[in-house]
Amino acid sequence: MLGKAGFPVGCAPVSDWLITLEGTEAGHQAALMLALLAAFLHAVFGALQKGRHDPWVSRVAIDGWLVVLTFPMIFLVPWPEPHMWPLFAGMVVIHFGYKYLQAMAYMRGAYTVVYPVVRGTGPLFAVIGAWLIFGETFTAVQWMGLGVLLAGIFGLAVYNLIFLQTARETLVPALGYALATGLFVAFYTTYDAYGIRATANPFTFLAWFFFLASLDFPLMMLVTPMRQRLAGVPLKPLLTRGLAGALIAYGSFGSVMLATRLDKVGEAAVLRETSTVFAAVIGWLVLRETVGPRRIALMTLIAAGAVIVELGG
C-alpha cells in the first residue's frame, strides 16, 4: 500500500521529517552527527577493502551485495523524476573513477599511507566546489581550522614518505593515485550533494545511488579478464566481508549524503575527514600497521582542525 508521494505507508513520515529539518539548528546538529558517523564508518569501510583480500575482489564482493540488497528498495521509493536520470549517469561515471583509482592506490601502498592523502585532498576541493555550486562560504576561523586539518593529514603523508618502509618501492605511485582519488572524492561529494537536493525525496536518490553506482565492478569482473582474480579466493570469507562492507556503506555514504542535504556541504565534507583518525587507529589495532608518537600528534591536528571548523561556524 502506497502513501504520500508514492512511498509505502510508514516511509513517507521519515522523509517528511528530514525535509522539515533542512536549514534549521536541529538540522545542523543532525548533519554534524551524521558526518561524524560517516567518518567512522568510512574508515571501517576502507579497511575492509584494503584488508585480507585483493582490493579489486573486495570491492566486487561489496558492490555485489549492494546490488542484491538495494534492488528491492528501488521499488519502495517514488520513481525518480525525469531530470534525475542524467544526474544518475554522471554519478555512475564519477563513482567508478573514484573506486578504480582507490583500488589502484590500495594495491601500491599501506592503508595508513594511502587513506590520509585520499581524505586530505577531498575536503579542500569540496569546500571550493560548495562555494562555486551552492554559494557556501567559510568564516576566517573555519578556513584556519581547515588549514590545521589539512596540515595534519598531509603531514601524515610526508611522514610516511620519509620514514615508512612498508611497500617502499611503490610508495610514490601509491601517493599519486591517492591524490587523484582525493580529487574524485571532492567531485562525488559536491555532485552527490547536488543530486540529493535535486529530488523531492532523499531516499529516492539514495536507493538509486546504491543500486546504479554498484553495478560497475561486478559487471567488470564478469566480462573482463579481471575475473581471474577470483581464482582460488575462499568464497565464504569473501562473501561475509562483502556483506559487512555493504551494510557499512549504507551507513557511511548514506549518512554523509543526508548531512549535505540537511546542512552545508563544505562543513560535512570537512567533518567526515576525521575518518583519517579512525583509519589510523584501525590500521594500528586491526591491520597491525605502525603508529608512532609523531603520527599520533599529526592525527591530533586533524581532530583539532575539525573542531575549529565546527566552532568557527
C-alpha positions in Angstrom: 0.0 0.0 0.0 1.4 3.4 -1.1 1.0 6.6 0.8 2.0 10.2 0.2 4.2 10.8 -2.9 4.3 7.1 -3.7 6.0 6.0 -0.6 4.9 2.8 1.2 2.8 3.7 4.2 5.2 4.4 7.1 8.1 5.6 5.0 6.7 9.0 4.0 6.8 10.4 7.5 10.5 9.8 7.8 11.2 11.7 4.6 8.9 14.5 5.5 10.5 14.8 8.9 14.0 15.0 7.4 12.8 17.7 4.9 11.5 19.8 7.8 15.0 19.8 9.4 16.7 21.4 6.4 18.3 24.7 7.2 17.4 24.6 10.9 19.6 24.4 14.0 18.2 20.9 14.6 19.2 20.0 11.0 22.7 21.4 11.7 23.1 19.2 14.7 21.8 16.2 12.9 24.2 16.9 10.0 27.1 17.1 12.5 26.3 13.7 13.9 25.7 12.1 10.5 29.0 13.4 9.2 30.9 12.0 12.2 29.1 8.7 11.9 30.1 8.7 8.2 33.7 9.4 9.2 33.9 6.4 11.4 32.1 4.0 9.1 34.1 5.2 6.1 37.3 4.3 7.9 36.0 0.8 8.6 34.8 0.5 5.0 38.3 1.4 3.7 39.9 -1.1 6.0 37.6 -3.8 4.7 38.6 -3.1 1.1 42.3 -2.9 2.0 42.3 -5.8 4.4 42.5 -9.5 3.8 41.6 -9.8 0.1 42.8 -8.2 -3.2 41.2 -4.6 -3.2 39.5 -5.3 -6.6 38.0 -8.6 -5.3 36.9 -7.0 -2.0 35.2 -4.2 -3.9 33.4 -6.6 -6.2 32.0 -8.5 -3.2 30.9 -5.3 -1.5 29.2 -3.9 -4.7 27.6 -7.3 -5.5 25.9 -7.3 -2.1 24.8 -3.7 -2.6 23.2 -4.5 -5.9 21.3 -7.5 -4.4 20.2 -5.7 -1.2 19.3 -2.5 -2.9 17.3 -3.9 -5.9 14.1 -4.3 -3.8 14.5 -0.8 -2.4 14.1 0.9 -5.7 10.5 -0.3 -5.8 9.8 1.1 -2.3 10.6 4.7 -3.1 9.0 7.1 -5.6 10.2 6.8 -9.2 12.9 9.3 -10.0 11.8 12.5 -11.8 12.9 12.7 -15.5 15.6 15.2 -14.8 17.3 12.8 -12.4 18.4 10.3 -15.0 21.2 12.4 -16.5 22.3 13.1 -12.9 22.4 9.4 -12.2 24.5 8.8 -15.4 27.1 11.4 -14.2 27.1 9.9 -10.7 27.9 6.4 -12.1 30.9 7.8 -14.0 32.3 9.8 -11.1 32.0 6.9 -8.6 33.5 4.4 -11.0 36.5 6.7 -11.4 36.8 7.1 -7.6 36.6 3.3 -7.0 39.0 2.5 -9.8 41.7 4.9 -8.6 41.2 3.9 -4.9 41.8 0.2 -5.8 44.9 1.2 -7.7 46.2 3.2 -4.7 45.5 0.3 -2.3 47.4 -2.1 -4.5 50.5 0.0 -4.1 50.5 1.5 -0.6 49.8 0.7 3.0 46.3 1.7 4.2 47.6 4.3 6.7 49.7 5.8 3.8 47.0 6.0 1.1 44.0 6.8 3.2 45.2 10.2 4.7 46.1 11.6 1.2 42.8 10.5 -0.2 40.8 12.1 2.5 43.1 15.2 2.8 42.7 16.2 -0.8 38.9 15.8 -0.8 37.7 18.5 1.7 39.8 21.3 0.3 38.3 20.9 -3.2 34.9 20.0 -1.8 34.8 23.4 0.1 35.7 25.2 -3.2 33.1 23.2 -5.1 30.4 24.0 -2.4 31.3 27.7 -2.8 31.0 27.6 -6.6 27.9 25.4 -6.8 25.9 26.2 -3.6 27.3 29.7 -2.7 28.5 28.4 0.6 31.2 30.5 2.4 33.6 29.7 5.3 34.5 32.2 8.0 38.1 33.1 8.6 38.2 30.8 11.7 36.8 27.9 9.6 39.5 28.4 7.0 42.0 28.3 9.8 40.5 25.0 11.0 40.6 23.6 7.5 44.3 24.6 7.3 45.0 22.8 10.6 43.2 19.7 9.5 45.0 19.6 6.1 48.3 20.2 7.8 47.7 17.1 9.9 46.6 15.0 7.0 49.3 16.0 4.6 51.8 15.9 7.5 51.0 12.2 7.8 51.6 11.7 4.1 55.0 13.4 4.3 56.0 11.5 7.4 55.1 8.2 5.6 57.0 9.3 2.6 60.2 9.9 4.7 60.1 7.2 7.3 57.7 4.3 6.3 59.4 1.2 4.9 56.3 -0.8 4.1 55.8 -1.2 0.3 58.6 1.4 -0.2 59.2 0.7 -3.8 55.6 1.6 -4.8 55.1 4.4 -2.3 55.4 7.3 -4.8 52.9 5.9 -7.3 50.6 5.0 -4.4 50.6 8.6 -3.3 50.0 9.8 -6.8 46.9 7.5 -7.1 45.8 8.6 -3.7 46.0 12.3 -4.7 43.9 11.5 -7.8 41.4 9.6 -5.7 41.1 12.5 -3.4 40.1 14.8 -6.3 37.3 12.3 -7.2 36.2 12.4 -3.5 35.7 16.1 -3.9 33.8 15.5 -7.2 31.4 13.0 -5.8 30.9 14.9 -2.6 29.6 18.0 -4.4 27.9 16.1 -7.2 26.0 13.8 -4.8 25.0 16.8 -2.7 23.6 18.4 -5.8 21.8 15.2 -6.7 20.2 14.5 -3.4 18.9 18.1 -3.3 17.6 17.8 -6.8 14.9 15.2 -6.0 11.9 15.7 -3.8 12.6 12.8 -1.6 16.2 12.0 -0.5 15.5 8.3 -0.3 14.8 8.1 -4.0 18.3 9.4 -4.7 19.9 7.1 -2.1 18.2 3.9 -3.3 19.1 4.5 -6.9 22.6 5.7 -6.0 23.4 2.5 -4.2 21.9 0.3 -7.0 23.4 2.1 -10.0 26.8 3.0 -8.6 27.4 -0.6 -7.5 26.8 -2.3 -10.9 30.2 -1.4 -12.4 32.7 -3.5 -10.6 30.7 -6.8 -10.6 30.0 -6.4 -14.3 33.7 -5.6 -15.0 34.7 -8.7 -13.1 32.3 -10.8 -15.1 33.1 -9.6 -18.6 36.9 -8.9 -18.4 40.0 -11.0 -17.7 39.8 -9.5 -14.1 37.6 -12.5 -13.2 40.9 -14.4 -12.9 41.5 -12.6 -9.7 38.7 -14.7 -8.1 40.6 -17.9 -8.8 41.5 -19.6 -5.5 39.8 -17.0 -3.3 37.8 -18.7 -0.5 34.2 -17.8 -1.2 32.6 -17.8 2.2 35.0 -15.3 3.9 34.8 -13.1 0.8 31.0 -13.0 0.8 31.0 -12.4 4.6 33.4 -9.5 4.2 31.4 -8.2 1.3 28.1 -8.3 3.2 29.7 -6.4 6.1 31.1 -3.8 3.7 27.7 -3.3 2.0 26.0 -2.7 5.3 28.7 -0.3 6.4 28.5 1.5 3.0 24.8 2.2 3.6 25.7 4.0 6.9 28.8 5.7 5.6 27.7 7.1 2.2 24.1 7.4 3.2 24.9 9.4 6.3 27.1 12.0 4.6 24.7 12.5 1.7 21.8 13.2 4.2 24.2 15.5 6.0 24.8 17.5 2.8 21.1 17.8 2.3 20.4 19.0 5.8 23.2 21.5 6.2 26.3 22.9 4.5 28.2 20.6 2.1 31.6 22.1 3.0 31.2 21.5 6.7 30.0 17.9 6.2 33.0 17.2 3.9 35.5 18.5 6.4 34.0 16.7 9.4 33.9 13.5 7.5 37.7 13.7 7.1 38.1 12.9 10.8 37.9 9.4 9.3 41.7 9.7 9.0 42.0 9.4 12.7 39.7 6.4 12.9 41.6 4.9 10.0 45.0 5.2 11.8 43.5 3.5 14.9 42.1 0.7 12.7 45.4 0.4 10.8 47.2 0.0 14.1 44.8 -2.3 16.0 43.4 -4.4 13.2 45.9 -4.3 10.3 48.9 -4.2 12.6 50.4 -1.1 10.9 52.9 1.0 12.9 51.6 4.2 14.6 54.2 6.2 16.5 54.1 9.4 18.6 54.7 11.7 15.6 51.7 10.2 13.8 49.5 10.5 16.9 50.4 14.2 17.1 49.5 14.7 13.5 46.2 12.9 14.0 45.5 15.2 16.9 45.9 18.1 14.4 43.3 16.6 12.2 40.8 16.3 15.0 41.6 19.8 16.3 41.0 21.2 12.8 37.6 19.6 12.5 36.6 21.0 15.9 37.8 24.5 14.9 35.7 24.3 11.6 32.6 23.3 13.6 33.1 26.0 16.3 34.0 28.7 13.8 30.7 28.3 12.0 
